[in-house]
């Protein structure tokens, strides 16, 4: 990882509690997973200040992929993410979208290798219903806060875990990750 990006990640880690960022361990996991699986097309719902997006985009710079990331908070987080991505030198791998998911989810690309959900918990079921058909076979939906917000995510968990097209694993990393793999 380039020193510029590493330094930017360390700087953003100081604001983790303010912007509800993923843990550094979760970031490293996502980065390695993307590189290992050679994922190219990723959708992130819940950009915040761009911390998780940096981990994802850095990996995509190795696979030749692209991140589409959605943030609804225009007053603060959207502009912080824009600044973060510009400072990183990874802008070519990122499309930052201002809007409220699931409405703001772009129609293109048609197929996704992975989606990362880290936004308003009660809306995860809507995100899933909007993109489940777009995830490629063998692709993944990774949901943050699977342990810390288990109660808030119950409807979503029940839906995806009872769906025969998905295999699910809970990973005790950071605040918990639900790894859902499309069969």
Buried (B, 14 or more C-beta within 10 A) or exposed (E): BEEEBEEBBEEBEEBBEEBBBBBBEBBBBBBEBBBEBEBBBBBBBBBBBBBBBBBBBBBBBEBEBBBBBBBBBEEEBBBBBBEBBEBBBBEEBBEBBBBBBBEBBEEEBEEBBBBBBBBBBEBBBBBBEBBBEBBEEEBBBBBBBBBEBBEBBEEBBEBBEEBEEBEBEBBEBBBBBBBBBBE
